[in-house]
Amino acid sequence: MSKYLPLTISCLFCLCLQSYSEEKIRIWEGTDVHAKSVTLTPFLASCPSSPAPAVIVCPGGSYCWHDMKTEGYDVARWLQANGISAFVLKYRVQGIVPYITHSRLLFRGHKHPDMINDLQQAIQYVSEHAEEYGIDPHLLGVMGFSAGGHLCLSLTLSKGEGSQRLTPPSEGTEKASPAFIAAIYPVVSMSHPDSHKRSRRALLGEYKKRSRRMRDSLSIEKHIPKECPPIFLVNCKDDPVVKCHNSELLDSALTAQGIIHRYVQYRTGGHGFGASETKGTAECRAWKKEFLNWLEETFPSF
């Protein structure tokens, strides 16, 4: 065995630790909400001439878990490399064990509106600390994948169940809202036959998953407000997990309301490719360039 092997292993271990030891902000700290598991991890872009645009990234995982690498940290690093500061949100989800055991029949666990409250709190936190992080609060958007896409789109629900909030903004500040929403192969409908049933149960709970009122209230395509921010939407025709009709329903609803948006549907790519350079297909991986071009076109100041 080479005498340098232990040192090499040690160095590699340190590099791995460094790559996954970014600062984690507990956004509910100091509030009445007990949610220590909810964190925000910043990946700040270098933008010496002016404040950087920023995106809060919501990984997918059927509201049961988080794909923190492909749809979280990899996405954040790609945005950071392109001059956009990113903040990866680890929001409350049902969890694997409660999903398997149906324990929420006895205990509340995590379910709606926990997730939307986490995202709203994250937006508020980043907006209130914009100067500290060197970002432009007027160019702060959200990006979600799969169930994370549904979470981001839930910000458009201006009335009813989807608009609940546990804590108000800090004194002297207004409620922050995103400048844009990017939804990548998102779950959209909770009431259509093509609804993603695992996400629906994880979001609504074992009891309310059968409630028509709850399903309708969280079906994004049914509640697009006139003041909806611009939306960038991507999915693949061959998606085997979240049926492509979800995004088609949303595209139709946005068009009917005259909302600024771009819908890109690829023939191939499937689901879960995130910012990977190997997952999906070469065709679907072009979404990243499409998104950057759309930002520049939609926001001249970008």
N, C-alpha and C positions, 0 to 999 in steps of 0.2 A: 504493500500500500504506500502510495506517495506520501511524504511527510507534509505536503501541501494540501492534501485532500480535506482534512478537518477544517483548515482555514477556508478553503473554497466553499465547503458546505456551509460554514458559518456566515460567510459573506452573502451567499445566495439566500440564506434564511433571513438575514437582515434586510436584503433588498425586497424580499417578499413582504416582510413586515412593513417596510416603508411604503410600499405601493398600496397597502390596505390599511394604513394607519392615519389617514387623513382626519382632520378635525371633524368631530361629530357634534352637532349642536342639538341640544334637547330643547325643542321649541316650546314645550309646555312648562318648562321650569319656571317657578315663580307664579304659577297660576293655580286655579282650583282644580284643574284637570290632571288626574293621575295617569299619565301615559309616558313613562320613562323609556319605553321601547321606541317611541317616535323620535326619529333623528333626521337631521338635515346635514348632508356632507357637501361642503363647497369645493368647487374646482374653479378657481378664479383665473380669468384670462388676463394676459398682459396687454393693457391698452393705455399707453402713456399719454396720448394726445387728448383723449376724452373718455367719459364714463363708458363702460362696456355694456352692450345689451346682455340680458341674462335669461336663463330658462330654468324652471324647476322641473326636474325629471321624475316621472312616476313609473317605476318598473311595473310590469304585469305579473300575473301569477294567479289568475282566477279569484282574486280577493281571498286566496287561501295562503299564499306565500309570495315571495318576491324573487324575480330573476335579477338579482342585484348586479351581476356581471354584464351580461349581454345587453340588457335593457336599462341598466343603471350606470355603473362606473364606466363601461366602454363608451356609452353615449356621451357621458359628461366629458370624458377626455377628448372625444372627437369634437364636441362643441368648443371646448377650451382651446384646442389647436386651431380653430377657425375664428378666434377672437371673441367668443361668446362665453361668458361666465355661466357655469352650471351648478345647480344645487340638487343633489340626489335625495329624494324624500323616501324614507322608510316609514310608511303609514301603517296604521293598525289594520290587520287582516284576521280572518277567522283562525288560521293555523291548521296544520295538518291533522293533529290529534283530535281537535274538536270536529273537524270535517268527517273523520273516519268514525268516531264514537258517537256523534250526534249529541255531544254533551250540552249543547245550548238548549236542549229540551228542558234541562234542569237549571242551567246557569246562563246568564245573559251572554257572557263572552264579548267578542268584538263583532259589531255589525253596524249597519247604517243607523245614524249618520256619523259614526266615528270617523270614517275615512274622509268624507267631505270636510268635516271640521278640521282634520289634520292638514289637509291641503290648503284650506282657507287660512289657517294659522301660519302655515309656511309662507304663503304669499304676503301676509301681513308682516311677518318677521323680516323677510328679505327687503320689503319696501321700506320699513322703518330703519333698516340698517344699510340702506343703499349707499350712503356716503362712505360709511366705514368699509364697505366691500368694493367701492369704486365702480358701481354699476348705475345704469340709467333706469330709474323706477318706471319711466314711461315706455321703456322697451323691455319690460319683464313679461315673459310668456310662460306657458306651461306645456309640457310634452309628455304624453302618456302612451304606453304600449298595452294592447289587449285590454285587460280589466283596468289597467292604469289609464288607458285612453278613455274608458267610460268615466273614471273618476274625474279626469280633467274636463270632460264634456259636461259633467254634472254641475260645473260652475255656471252653466248657462241656465240652470233651472231657477228661475227668478221667484217662483211661488211654490207653496206647498212643502212636501216632505224634503225635497232636495235642497232647500234654502236654509235649513237650520244652522245655527251657530251657537256654540257654547259660551264663548267669551267675546266681548266687544273689543274693538281696536284700542290701543293705548290712548290715554287722555290727550286730546289736542290733535289727533290724527283721524283721517277718514278711512273708511273700509276700503282696502286695496282690491283691485281686480286685475286680471291679466290683460295684456295688450293683444295677445293672440293665443290660440290653442292649436297644438299639433297633435293629431290623433293617429297613431300608427297601428294598423289592423285592429281597430277598437271594437270592444263590445259596445253595442249601441242600445238595442231594444231589450226590455225585460218582459215584454208582453207578446211579441211576435213569435210564431212557431219556430223561427230560426234563432231565438234567444239562446245565449250560452248558459245552459242550465246550471253548471257548476258555479259559475260566477253569481248567478241569481240566488242560489241557495246560500252561498257564502255571504253575500251582501245583505240579504233580507232576513235570514235566520230560518230555522226549521218551522216556525209557526207562520210568519208573514210571507214566506215564499209563495204561498197559495193565494194571497190577497190580491184580488184584481186591482184594487185601488192603489196598493203599493207598487205593483208591477207597472201600472200605467204612469204613476207619478215619477218613476225613475226610468222610463223609456224616453231617451233623449229626443228622438225624432218627433215626439208629440208635444214638446215644450220648447221650441226654438223662439226666443224673444226677439223683438225688433232691434234691441240694443246689443245683440250677440256680437262678440269680438270676431275678427277675421279668423278663419279656420283652415288649417292645412290637413288634408285627409289622404291616407294611403292604405291600400289593402291589396290582396292578391286574389285573383279569380279562383285559384286552386287551394285556398286556405281550408285545411281540413278541421280546424279547431273552432274558429269563430267564422261562421258562414259569411260569405262576401255580401250577402243581402243586407247585413247590418249597415255597412258603409253606404250601400246604395240607397237605403232608406234615409240615412242622414243627408246624403247629397241632395236627394229630392226635397227634403224638408228645408234645407238651407237655401236651395234655389227658389222655392216657393216664397220664402220670406225675404228674398233679395239680399242675403248675407254674403259679404265678400268671402270667398273661399276658393280653394283649388282642390279638386279631387283627382288623384292619380291612382288608377287601378292597373296593376300588372297582371299579365297572364299567369306567370309562374313565380314561385317564391315561398309559398306556404305560409307558415306562421312562426313567430318567435325569432326572427333573424336579427332584430335590433340593429345595433351598429356594427355587427360582425362583418369581417371581410371574407368569411368562409361559409357561414350559414346562408340558407336560402339560395338564390341564384344571382348571377351577374345582373340580370334584368332588374330584380327588385332592390338590389343594393344601390341602385342609382337614386333611390329616394333621398339620400342625404344631399346630393348635389341639387336635386329638385327643390328641397326645402330651403337651402341657402339662397338659391335664385329667387324663390318666392318671397323670402324675407326682404331681399333687396328691392324687389318690385313693389311690395306692399308698404314698406316703410322706407321712404327716400332718405331719411336721416340715418338709416342703418349703415 
